[in-house]
Amino acid sequence: MTRRRCVACGCSARVLQRPVERRPSWCPECQTDLYARPPRSYAEMEGICASPVVRRDRHDLMGFFERTIAIAMGVVVSVGLIASAMR
């Protein structure tokens, strides 16, 4: 229940049990990027115990900016449509 597993393939290799600083970057079985999807135990996934802090990388920040821009564009288009309908 507390053994960390790759969330893509379920691998629970010994190297995945190391602290975050000493953990490999890729799953030894399926080559999943462990920075994007860190290995987690069932207890961590269910919220029974706290997950270790995972560094946020550039991909997370870019996703945030992409979502923010998409929302802003949607608001601008909606306001423009409403304004043109009120004429």
N, C-alpha and C positions, 0 to 999 in steps of 0.2 A: 504494500500500500504506500510505502514511502520511498520505494525504489524508482528513480527517475527513468523515464522511457522517452525515446524519440516519438514525437507526436505524429510523425508521418508513417513510420513502419512498426513502431512498438519495440524497437531494439532497446535492451536494458544493459548494454555492455558496461564493463567496469569503468571505462574511461568517462562514461556519462555521469558517473556518481561523484566525480571530482568537484571541488569548488569552482565557481564560475570562472575565476582567473586562470585555472589550470585545465579547463575543459577544452576539447578540440573544437575547431570551427565547423566541422562537417561530421555527420553521422557516419560511423564506420560501416554500416550496412547499406544504407540507401543514398548516402551523400547529400542529405538534406542540409541546408544552411542552418546551423544551430544558433546563429545570431538572430536570424529572422524568426525562427520558431524554436525557442530553447526547449530542451528536454524537461518534462515535468512529471511529477509523481501523481498518482490518483488523488492523494490527499491535497496536493497543491491545486489540482484542477477543480476539486470540489470545494476549495476554500477552507479546508480543515486546518491546514498550516500555511504559513506565509511562503510565497515564492521568493527566491533570491532576486535581488535587483538586477535587471538586465539593462545593459547599455543601449541607449537609443542611437540608431545610426542615421545616416543621411536619407535612407529610403523612408523611414518613418516620418522625417521632417518634410520630405517631398510629398508624401501622401497627404499630410496635413495641409500643405499649401495648395495642392491640387483640389482637395475638397473645399477649401475656403474660396478659391477662385470660382469653382463651379457654383457654389451657393451664391456668391456675389453676382455672377453673370445671370443666374436665374432670377434674382431680385431685380436687377436692372431691366431685364426683358419683361418681367411681370409689371413693373411700374410703367414702362413704356407702353405696353398693351392697354393698361387701365387708362393712362392719360389719353391715348388716341381714341379709345372708346367713349370717353367723356366729351369729346369735341362735338 
